[in-house]
């Protein structure tokens, strides 16, 4: 059963269920969190929110899909076998990483092609349907078990899976954004007003500077 979370609700200003498609726009925010001391994979996380804005009944309609794949226990640790996973809402994710003392970095929001939003919606459905486990080092268990990085990157089923090796936190999230690069529209432009409308201004988030190179990714 698909959980109806803030990750995939319609934040509808209107009440009409029918939505036009002509004026729809989609956006992507990629997040990383990590604790600096100690800087360890179990104190790091990669997650993303996909936003679609359109009109329903002449009124604006905002929908979001968040992919934040964590163990059901909410305790990250290397384990031999996969464990039950859970897709966590954006507010709960931010509350969790902040409670762990992790800094949060975000890239975007970038406008993206609507097809990427549709792929994200399908990925959320797969994760929340059940049958996919969580494993910090997913390796050969993928896609039957995924870590947080690959749960996001595997959204794009139109190309080979992203391999991130030992990267985690900020470095892993940068790799995910590069993986989505071809979906970005004007990657040098960010739309901070979208983040504000999602209430992200209530959180301490560092926004990575946008550049005209590599899809707005800050390359170290």
C-alpha positions in Angstrom: 0.0 0.0 0.0 1.4 3.3 -1.0 1.9 5.6 2.0 0.4 9.0 1.5 3.1 11.2 2.8 4.1 14.8 2.4 6.5 13.3 -0.2 3.7 12.6 -2.6 0.7 14.7 -1.6 -1.0 17.4 -3.6 -0.6 20.6 -1.8 -3.6 21.8 -3.6 -4.7 25.4 -3.3 -7.7 24.5 -5.5 -10.1 21.6 -5.0 -10.7 20.4 -8.5 -9.1 17.0 -9.2 -8.5 17.6 -12.9 -5.2 19.3 -13.8 -4.2 20.9 -17.1 -0.9 20.0 -18.5 0.0 23.0 -20.7 1.2 25.1 -17.9 2.9 22.4 -15.8 6.5 23.0 -14.7 8.7 20.6 -12.8 11.6 21.2 -10.5 14.3 19.2 -8.7 16.1 19.8 -5.4 19.0 17.4 -4.5 20.0 17.3 -0.9 23.0 16.0 1.0 23.5 15.8 4.7 26.6 14.9 6.7 28.2 15.2 10.0 31.6 16.8 9.9 33.0 15.2 13.1 33.1 12.3 12.7 32.7 12.3 9.0 31.3 8.8 8.5 28.7 7.2 6.0 26.4 6.4 8.9 26.1 10.1 9.6 25.3 11.1 6.0 22.3 11.0 3.7 21.4 11.7 0.0 17.8 12.6 -0.8 15.8 14.6 -3.4 12.5 16.3 -3.9 10.8 16.6 -7.2 8.1 19.3 -7.6 5.4 19.7 -10.2 3.4 22.9 -10.4 0.3 23.2 -12.6 -3.3 24.3 -12.5 -6.5 22.5 -11.5 -9.8 24.2 -12.0 -8.0 27.4 -12.8 -6.1 27.3 -9.5 -2.5 26.5 -8.8 -1.7 23.0 -7.8 1.6 21.9 -6.3 2.6 18.2 -6.1 5.8 16.8 -4.6 7.6 13.5 -4.7 10.5 13.0 -2.2 12.9 10.1 -2.3 14.6 9.6 1.0 15.4 5.9 1.5 16.3 4.9 4.9 16.2 1.7 7.0 12.9 1.3 8.9 14.9 1.5 12.1 16.3 4.9 11.1 19.7 3.6 12.1 22.3 3.4 9.3 24.9 0.7 9.7 26.7 -1.8 7.4 24.9 -5.1 7.6 25.4 -8.4 5.8 21.7 -8.7 4.8 19.2 -6.2 3.6 16.8 -4.8 6.1 13.3 -3.3 5.7 13.5 0.1 4.1 11.2 3.1 4.3 10.7 6.2 2.1 10.7 9.1 4.5 8.9 12.4 4.0 10.9 15.6 3.5 9.9 17.2 6.8 10.7 14.0 8.7 14.0 13.6 6.9 15.1 17.2 7.7 14.1 16.7 11.3 16.0 13.5 11.5 19.3 14.8 10.0 19.1 17.9 12.1 18.7 15.8 15.3 21.8 13.9 14.3 23.8 17.1 14.0 24.3 16.9 10.3 24.6 19.9 8.1 22.3 20.0 5.1 23.4 21.1 1.6 21.0 21.6 -1.3 21.4 22.1 -5.1 18.6 23.9 -6.8 15.7 24.1 -7.2 16.3 23.5 -10.9 13.6 23.5 -13.5 13.6 20.0 -15.1 11.8 18.3 -17.9 8.4 16.9 -16.8 9.5 13.4 -17.7 11.9 13.4 -14.8 9.1 14.2 -12.4 7.1 11.3 -13.9 10.1 9.0 -13.4 10.4 10.1 -9.8 6.7 9.4 -9.2 7.2 5.9 -10.5 10.2 5.4 -8.3 8.3 6.5 -5.2 5.6 4.0 -6.0 8.2 1.2 -6.4 9.8 2.0 -3.0 6.5 2.4 -1.2 5.0 -0.7 -2.7 7.3 -2.9 -0.7 9.7 -5.6 -1.8 12.8 -3.4 -2.0 15.1 -3.5 1.1 17.6 -1.1 2.4 21.3 -1.9 2.5 24.0 0.7 3.2 26.4 -1.0 0.8 23.9 -2.4 -1.8 26.4 -3.9 -4.3 25.1 -7.0 -6.0 21.9 -6.7 -4.0 20.8 -3.8 -6.1 18.0 -3.3 -7.1 16.4 -5.7 -4.6 18.1 -3.6 -1.9 19.2 0.0 -2.2 21.1 2.6 -0.3 19.9 6.2 -0.1 22.1 7.3 -3.0 21.0 4.7 -5.5 17.3 5.0 -4.5 17.5 8.5 -5.8 19.8 7.9 -8.9 17.8 4.8 -10.0 14.9 7.2 -10.6 16.3 7.5 -14.1 15.5 4.2 -15.6 16.4 5.4 -19.1 20.1 5.0 -18.7 22.6 2.6 -17.0 22.6 2.7 -13.1 24.9 5.2 -11.5 27.9 3.8 -9.7 29.1 6.0 -6.8 31.7 3.7 -5.2 32.7 4.8 -1.7 31.2 8.3 -2.1 28.7 9.5 0.5 27.1 12.7 1.7 27.9 15.8 -0.4 30.1 14.0 -2.9 27.4 11.3 -3.5 24.7 13.9 -4.0 26.9 15.8 -6.5 27.2 12.6 -8.5 23.5 12.1 -8.4 22.9 15.6 -9.7 25.4 15.0 -12.5 23.5 11.8 -13.3 20.3 13.9 -13.8 22.1 16.7 -15.7 20.5 16.0 -19.1 17.0 16.6 -17.6 17.9 20.1 -16.3 16.5 23.2 -18.1 18.9 26.2 -17.8 21.1 24.6 -15.1 22.7 27.9 -14.4 19.4 29.2 -13.0 18.0 28.2 -9.6 14.4 28.9 -8.4 14.7 29.6 -4.7 11.1 30.7 -4.5 10.1 27.1 -5.0 12.1 26.1 -1.9 10.4 28.9 0.1 7.0 27.7 -0.9 7.9 24.2 0.4 8.8 25.8 3.7 12.5 25.1 3.4 13.3 28.6 4.7 12.4 27.3 8.2 15.4 25.0 8.1 19.2 25.7 8.1 20.1 24.6 4.6 23.2 25.6 2.7 22.5 26.2 -1.0 25.4 25.2 -3.2 26.2 28.0 -5.7 24.9 27.5 -9.2 27.4 27.5 -12.1 27.2 27.2 -15.8 29.3 24.1 -15.7 28.2 20.5 -14.9 24.5 21.1 -14.4 25.0 23.7 -11.6 27.1 21.3 -9.6 29.9 22.7 -7.5 32.9 20.6 -8.4 35.7 20.4 -5.8 
